Amino acid sequence: MKRLQAFKYELRPDGQQQRLMRRFAGSCRFVFNKALALQKERYEQGEKKLSYAGLCKELTQWKLDSATEWLAETPSQALQQSLKDLDRAYTNFFAKRAGFPRFKKKGVSDSFRYPQGCKLDQANNRLFLPKLGWVRYRNSREVLGTVKNVTVSQSGGKWFVSIQTEREVETPTPKGDAIGIDLGVARFAAFDRPLLAFEGEDHLKPLNSFKKHQARLRKAQRALSRKTKFSNNWKKAKARVQRIHAQIGNARRDYLHKATTAISQNHAMVCIEDLQVRNMSASAAGTLDQPGRNVRAKSGLNRSILDQGWFEFRRQLDYKLQWSGGWLVAVPPRNTSRTCPACGHVSAENRQTQAQFHCVDCGFKENADTVGAINILRAGHARFACEVSDAPRSPAAGTHRSDSAAA
């Protein structure tokens, strides 16, 4: 089977290369925003949306225009990739997979992509990029497979390169049994039973990366707010805030990668809840006419939910289980923590506290998160059986597995 995988490294450009990369990223952002504004203008005038080919023709005219002739300094394929990104964003919007495309902001996810023309010299730890030349990078591991595209991005004041490759691998054989996982805040991930992969523990403690750095981040943000905007001291303070955000994100991703790798390598099927994180972390402030209640408490809960990285945990589990030949089964979360695993009695009174489950019918007692994991596993087995037998099922959640994995 074919496997698409991305290898990410930190770049070590010189001063001139950094200036060019900032210019390239800015040009790609400008083209994306200008094309989006053009599409919105055509819609307001009742005209048909331009296709990718039509946008490329407009890009050629923009390069010839005296006001935007500086776009010619950026590699054409990088600008065309921005138009492809916009076209894909529209496709996702019409397919109801994402919201309407939004304008890009300077300093937020600055990047540009090369679909071809790049050369990799791993022996000398350098990479050739069109109109940039040879750029050195921190070679932490070997790049496997044929290079498909190269993406250059900036994060936390540093430049990174992501090299996506394609290679042929043997069809994996799933290993291990099935487990149920209940995600939470007090316990990041509760399992239906103790696992040897985690030293016999039945749950994973939350990392709370944002909470650990919250005081330092607040101090840096206050210092930034007192600086004159765009002054040298303001730029230094802003870079300090960006570094703290980068540390928070890096720690969270490292924790999630270690957890998902251990789970995917030791289990053939993983059952989780189909959580709607965006709805769960929605603001409770309300409006001026109808203000919300317990806004401060809900705000703290929202921060804790987003600090866990539940969506990233599910995303990593999805592709890692595909690589190992396993299955990821998402089940509806309704009543998973209110159903007694011993007698099947469903009642809100079974969970009188956040941590303790006590069935009012049969007297069964257990940690509420462990009970949730047990019920998730049972629901996952039932859903997986429906998938295999082609029996009708609810469209609320599904089973994910593919013979060709993506990065």
C-alpha positions in Angstrom: 0.0 0.0 0.0 1.0 3.6 -0.6 1.7 5.8 2.4 1.8 9.6 2.4 3.9 11.0 5.2 5.2 14.4 6.1 8.7 15.1 7.6 9.1 18.4 9.4 12.4 20.2 10.1 13.6 23.5 11.3 15.2 25.6 8.7 18.5 27.6 9.2 18.3 30.3 6.6 20.6 33.3 6.3 19.4 36.9 6.6 18.7 37.3 2.9 16.8 34.0 2.7 14.6 35.0 5.6 13.7 38.3 4.0 12.8 36.4 0.8 10.7 33.9 2.6 8.8 36.6 4.4 8.2 38.3 1.0 7.1 35.0 -0.6 4.6 34.3 2.3 3.3 37.8 2.1 2.8 37.5 -1.7 0.9 34.2 -1.3 -1.3 35.8 1.4 -2.0 38.8 -0.9 -3.0 36.6 -3.8 -5.3 34.5 -1.6 -7.0 37.6 -0.2 -7.3 39.3 -3.6 -8.8 36.2 -5.2 -11.2 35.8 -2.3 -12.3 39.5 -2.6 -12.8 39.0 -6.4 -14.9 35.9 -5.8 -17.1 37.8 -3.3 -17.4 40.8 -5.6 -18.5 38.5 -8.5 -21.1 36.8 -6.2 -22.6 40.2 -5.2 -22.9 41.2 -8.9 -24.7 37.9 -9.7 -21.8 36.5 -11.7 -20.5 32.9 -11.6 -17.6 31.9 -9.4 -14.3 31.7 -11.2 -12.7 28.3 -11.4 -9.0 27.6 -10.6 -8.1 28.1 -14.2 -9.9 31.4 -14.3 -8.1 32.6 -11.2 -4.7 31.7 -12.8 -5.6 33.9 -15.7 -6.3 36.7 -13.3 -3.0 36.0 -11.6 -1.2 36.5 -14.9 -2.9 39.9 -15.3 -1.9 40.9 -11.7 1.7 40.2 -12.5 1.5 42.5 -15.5 -0.2 45.3 -13.6 2.2 48.0 -12.6 0.7 48.2 -9.1 1.3 44.5 -8.4 4.2 43.6 -10.7 6.2 42.7 -7.6 4.3 39.4 -7.5 6.6 38.2 -10.3 9.5 38.0 -7.8 7.7 35.1 -6.0 7.8 31.6 -7.5 4.7 31.2 -9.8 3.9 27.7 -8.5 3.8 29.0 -4.9 1.2 31.7 -5.9 -0.8 29.1 -7.9 -0.9 26.9 -4.8 -2.5 29.7 -2.9 -5.3 29.8 -5.5 -5.6 26.0 -5.2 -6.0 26.5 -1.5 -8.8 29.0 -2.0 -10.5 26.7 -4.6 -10.3 23.8 -2.1 -11.7 26.0 0.7 -14.7 26.8 -1.5 -15.2 23.1 -2.3 -15.1 22.3 1.5 -17.6 25.1 2.1 -20.1 23.9 -0.5 -19.7 20.3 0.8 -20.5 21.6 4.3 -17.2 20.3 5.6 -16.0 23.8 6.7 -17.1 27.4 7.0 -16.9 30.1 4.4 -13.3 31.1 3.4 -11.9 33.9 5.4 -9.2 36.5 4.6 -5.7 35.7 5.8 -4.0 37.9 8.4 -0.3 38.8 8.4 1.7 36.9 10.9 -0.9 34.1 11.3 0.1 30.8 9.6 2.5 32.4 7.1 3.5 29.8 4.6 4.0 28.9 0.9 4.2 25.6 -0.9 6.3 24.2 -3.7 4.7 21.3 -5.7 7.9 20.6 -7.6 11.4 21.9 -8.4 12.9 21.1 -4.9 16.1 19.1 -4.3 17.0 17.3 -1.1 20.7 16.8 -0.1 20.5 14.8 3.2 24.2 14.1 3.3 24.9 17.9 3.6 21.7 18.8 5.5 20.5 21.2 2.9 17.5 21.7 0.7 17.2 23.5 -2.6 14.1 25.8 -3.0 13.3 27.7 -6.2 14.3 31.4 -6.0 15.8 30.8 -2.5 18.7 28.5 -3.4 20.2 25.9 -1.0 18.9 26.3 2.5 20.3 24.5 5.5 18.0 22.6 7.9 18.3 20.6 11.1 18.3 17.0 9.9 16.8 15.1 12.8 15.7 12.0 10.8 15.9 10.5 7.4 13.4 11.4 4.7 11.7 8.2 3.4 10.0 8.0 0.0 9.6 10.2 -3.0 9.2 13.9 -2.4 5.7 15.1 -3.5 5.6 18.7 -2.2 7.4 21.0 0.2 5.8 23.6 2.5 7.7 26.4 4.2 6.0 27.9 7.2 6.8 30.3 10.1 5.9 29.6 13.7 7.1 31.3 16.9 9.7 33.4 15.0 11.3 30.3 13.3 11.0 28.9 9.9 10.1 25.2 9.3 9.9 23.0 6.2 7.4 20.1 5.8 8.4 17.6 3.2 5.5 15.3 2.1 6.6 12.0 0.6 5.0 8.9 -0.9 6.3 5.4 -0.5 5.2 1.8 -0.8 4.9 -0.1 2.4 3.7 -3.6 3.3 0.0 -3.9 4.2 -0.1 -3.8 8.0 -1.6 -6.4 10.2 -3.6 -5.1 13.2 -2.1 -6.0 16.6 -3.8 -6.2 20.0 -7.4 -6.0 21.1 -10.0 -3.3 21.4 -10.2 -0.5 24.0 -12.6 2.2 24.9 -11.4 5.7 25.7 -13.4 8.4 27.5 -11.9 11.9 27.1 -12.2 14.4 29.9 -10.6 17.3 31.8 -9.9 15.8 35.2 -8.6 12.7 33.4 -7.4 13.3 29.9 -8.1 9.8 28.7 -9.8 7.1 30.8 -9.6 3.5 29.6 -12.0 0.7 30.2 -9.3 -1.3 32.0 -5.7 -0.9 33.1 -3.2 -1.0 30.2 0.3 -2.4 30.2 1.4 0.3 27.7 0.9 2.9 30.4 2.4 0.9 33.3 -0.9 -0.6 34.4 -2.7 2.7 34.7 -6.4 2.9 33.7 -6.1 6.6 32.7 -3.8 9.3 31.5 -3.4 12.5 33.5 -3.9 15.8 31.7 -0.8 17.8 30.7 -2.5 21.2 31.0 0.2 22.8 28.9 -1.6 26.2 28.7 -2.4 26.2 32.4 1.2 25.7 33.3 2.4 28.7 31.2 -0.7 30.9 31.8 0.9 33.2 34.4 4.0 33.7 32.3 1.9 34.3 29.2 -0.3 36.8 31.0 2.7 38.7 32.2 4.2 38.8 28.6 0.9 39.9 27.1 0.6 42.8 29.6 4.1 43.9 28.8 3.2 43.8 25.1 0.1 45.9 25.7 2.2 48.7 27.3 4.5 49.1 24.3 4.1 51.5 21.4 2.8 49.5 18.5 5.3 48.6 15.8 8.2 50.0 17.9 11.4 47.9 18.4 10.4 47.1 22.0 6.9 46.1 20.8 8.4 43.7 18.3 10.6 42.2 21.0 7.7 41.8 23.4 5.6 40.3 20.6 8.3 37.8 19.8 8.4 36.8 23.5 4.6 36.1 23.5 5.0 34.1 20.3 7.7 31.9 21.9 5.5 31.1 24.8 2.6 30.1 22.6 5.0 27.9 20.6 6.2 26.2 23.7 2.7 25.5 24.8 1.8 24.0 21.4 5.0 22.0 21.2 4.5 20.5 24.6 0.9 19.6 23.9 1.7 18.0 20.5 4.6 16.0 22.0 2.3 14.6 24.7 -0.4 13.7 22.3 2.0 12.0 19.9 3.5 9.8 22.6 0.0 8.8 23.8 -1.4 8.1 20.4 1.6 6.2 19.3 1.5 3.9 22.3 -2.3 3.3 21.8 -2.2 2.7 18.1 0.8 0.2 18.3 -0.8 -1.9 20.9 -4.5 -2.0 19.9 -6.4 -3.0 16.8 -9.5 -1.1 17.5 -10.0 2.1 19.5 -13.4 3.4 20.4 -13.9 7.1 21.3 -16.7 9.5 21.7 -17.7 11.6 18.7 -17.3 14.9 20.6 -18.3 18.2 19.1 -15.5 20.3 20.6 -16.6 23.6 19.0 -20.1 23.3 20.5 -18.8 22.2 23.9 -16.4 25.2 24.1 -18.9 27.8 22.8 -19.0 31.0 24.8 -21.8 31.5 27.4 -21.6 35.3 27.4 -24.9 35.6 25.5 -26.1 39.1 24.3 -26.9 42.4 25.9 -30.6 41.6 25.8 -30.1 38.0 27.1 -26.8 37.8 29.0 -25.5 34.3 29.9 -25.2 32.7 33.3 -22.0 31.5 35.0 -20.0 33.1 32.3 -16.7 33.1 34.3 -17.0 29.4 35.2 -17.9 28.5 31.6 -15.0 30.5 30.3 -12.6 28.5 32.6 -14.2 25.2 31.5 -13.7 26.2 27.8 -10.0 26.9 28.4 -9.6 23.6 30.0 -11.4 21.8 27.2 -9.3 23.5 24.5 -6.1 22.9 26.5 -6.5 19.1 26.2 -6.4 19.0 22.4 -9.2 16.4 21.9 -9.5 17.0 18.2 -5.8 16.6 17.6 -5.8 13.5 19.7 -8.5 12.0 17.5 -6.8 13.1 14.3 -3.5 11.5 15.3 -5.2 8.3 16.3 -7.0 8.2 13.0 -4.0 8.1 10.7 -1.7 6.2 13.1 -4.3 3.4 13.3 -4.5 3.4 9.5 -0.7 3.0 9.4 -0.9 0.0 11.8 -3.9 -1.6 10.1 -6.4 -0.8 13.0 -9.8 0.9 13.2 -11.0 4.1 14.9 -14.7 3.9 15.9 -16.5 7.1 16.9 -19.7 6.6 18.8 -22.4 9.1 20.0 -21.6 10.4 23.5 -25.2 10.4 24.7 -25.6 8.6 28.1 -22.2 7.0 28.0 -21.5 8.2 31.6 -25.1 7.6 32.8 -25.6 4.0 31.8 -24.8 1.3 34.3 -22.4 -1.3 32.7 -23.7 -4.0 35.2 -27.5 -3.8 34.8 -27.9 -1.3 31.9 -30.0 1.2 33.9 -29.9 4.7 32.4 -30.4 7.7 34.7 -28.8 11.1 35.4 -28.9 10.2 39.1 -26.4 7.4 38.5 -23.7 10.1 38.3 -24.3 12.4 41.3 -20.7 13.8 41.2 -18.2 14.4 38.5 -15.9 11.6 39.5 -18.1 8.9 41.1 -20.7 6.6 39.4 -23.2 4.9 41.7 -26.1 3.0 40.0 -29.4 3.8 41.8 -30.8 0.5 40.6 -28.3 -2.2 41.3 -25.7 -0.3 43.5 -22.8 -0.7 41.1 -19.9 1.7 42.0 -17.0 2.8 39.8 -15.2 5.9 38.6 -17.5 7.8 36.2 -14.8 8.1 33.5 -14.0 4.4 33.6 -17.8 3.6 33.3 -17.9 5.9 30.3 -15.0 4.1 28.7 -16.7 0.7 29.2 -19.9 1.9 27.6 -18.0 3.5 24.7 -16.2 0.2 24.0 -19.5 -1.7 24.0 -21.1 0.9 21.7 -18.0 0.7 19.5 -18.3 -3.1 19.2 -22.0 -2.7 18.2 -21.2 0.0 15.6 -18.3 -2.0 14.2 -20.5 -5.0 13.8 -23.0 -2.9 11.9 -20.3 -1.7 9.6 -19.0 -5.1 8.8 -22.5 -6.6 8.2 -23.8 -3.6 6.3 -26.6 -3.2 8.7 -28.3 0.2 9.0 -26.9 2.6 11.5 -27.2 6.1 12.7 -25.2 8.7 10.6 -24.1 10.5 13.8 -20.7 8.8 13.9 -18.7 6.3 11.9 -15.8 3.9 11.6 -12.6 5.1 10.0 -10.1 2.9 8.2 -8.3 3.1 4.9 -5.9 1.0 3.0 -3.9 4.0 2.0 -2.9 6.3 4.9 -2.4 10.0 4.7 0.0 12.1 6.7 
